Amino acid sequence: MIKKRLIFTLLYSDNFFFQSRNFNIQKVGDISWLEKNYNFKNISYYIDELIILDISRNEKNKENFIKNINKISEFCFVPITVGGGIKSLEDAKFFLKNGSDKILINSSIFENFKIINQITEIYGEQSVVLGIDLKKIDNDYFVYSNNGQKKINQNPKKIIKNLQKSNFGELLLNSINQDGTGMGIDYSILDLLPAKFNKPLILSGGTGNFKHILEGLEKKFVSAISTSNLLNFVGDGLIKTRNKLLSEKIDFPNWDIELLQNLKSIFNDQSK
Amino acid sequence: MKQVGIIDYGMGNINSITNALSFLGLKWKVTDNRQKIKDFSHLILPGVGSFKIAMQNLKKLNLVDEIMEVGLVKKRKILGICLGMQLLGSSSTEDGYTEGLKFVKNKVTKFSFKQKDIRIPHVGFNNISRFNKDFNLLKDINLKDNFYFVHSYKMNFEKNSNYAICNYGAEFLAAFQNENIFGVQFHPEKSQSSGLKLLRNFFQDQ
């Protein structure tokens, strides 16, 4: 059977990576910081998938963004989903050709809905992840776009239901309230899904420890949990988390890190 | 020394394959030039997306005859990955009906399940449920290894000399080998240790 997934989300803007809390962002460092201080190479061996989002609010520089993505993908042998500012089929093509396996569409759901089918017609429905950011105000949920800056005046249930008019691969639901708090995942957002919802679902926002991830993955309809919390899982935090999850018999892929490292340059043809 | 050629016909992400090959220490080149196809000891046919568009692109680039020549006459090892595996088959029902490269007789059809809770596409890590013991591509690989799948269409089994089966709602062909022609439905380049092990097996002389 298909395994559950642990996804790591990296937030990127203008050559730096960020930590986010309720969508307020704080710079943590550039790619060499990520490698030196965070040992991201090692961390990438303990995840099943990577999402990298360009969250810059200025004009986005796709070329620089993809350069950063490619530096990561040199040592990261998991699927990479790229998002942030994908407004046209051309944008999507650019990322799918240059190092991204899937793309995440968020604001364009509301600004250019037809882009979803344009992309999936060429690259297949598995190539598009739709991301919905939700904010709870009093007891009601609202959908936000543009890095959580723009409120969409439509019923979130209706919005999610309407998504099914397009062909897409997966849905990512993210809680702005829980984002970066480490206070746990808000499962009531699952109630916003239509009864016959039939796509792989990724939940994001609020994971602070191993128990949060375990809880989420134990839910039948949750295919993956994503965390973007660099600080909660610093050091060997993520590694310990994964090992604990495996010991709880979460049906996860079990990666052989030692073997992976031993396969490096096994053919030695490049030096010839 | 191995010279790996990766055929670029405009479908999907080639970077992750070249990164995996570099990690293993292999020399590779990406090409869409028909005249270069014969220069390689091993060919990789990658691809994600529509079967129909993929065949159109291969034809537009005049690559079909060259790939057939290298595979059938020169007997070089060819590995089709994901859509690339499907293209090695005889036909696909994606977007109507499209004929493939026909290295093998296998046909490609869409997943269809009676059970409503099995989602399409089949996305994520899954293990091989069974394979024949002589299948060297799967050397050192067991049921605990996981591979990354993303597909809505799958290749049907057809007396392949070596085969590996995956189970998703029903059994389908996860990998095959007929002589020098290999196909894998999953992405070894995105399957951590399991995938790198499989790529090592493909490039090891056997």
Interface residues (C-beta under 8 A of the other chain):
Chain A: M1 I2 K3 R5 Y45 D48 N70 S73 E74 F75 F77 V78 P79 I80 L96 K97 N98 G99 S100 D101 K102 E121 I122 Y123 G124 E125 Q126 S127 G169 E170 K196 N198 K199 P200 S223 A224 P253 N254 W255 D256 I257 L259 L260 L263 K264 S265 I266 F267 N268 D269 Q270 S271 K272
Chain B: M1 K2 G10 M11 G12 N13 I14 N15 S16 N19 A20 S22 F23 L24 G25 L26 K27 V48 G49 S50 I53 K116 D117 R119 P121 H122 V123 G124 F125 N126 N127 K144 N146 Y148 F149 V150 H151 S152 N167 Y168 H187 E189 K190 S191 Q192 S193 S194 G195 L196 K197 R200 F203
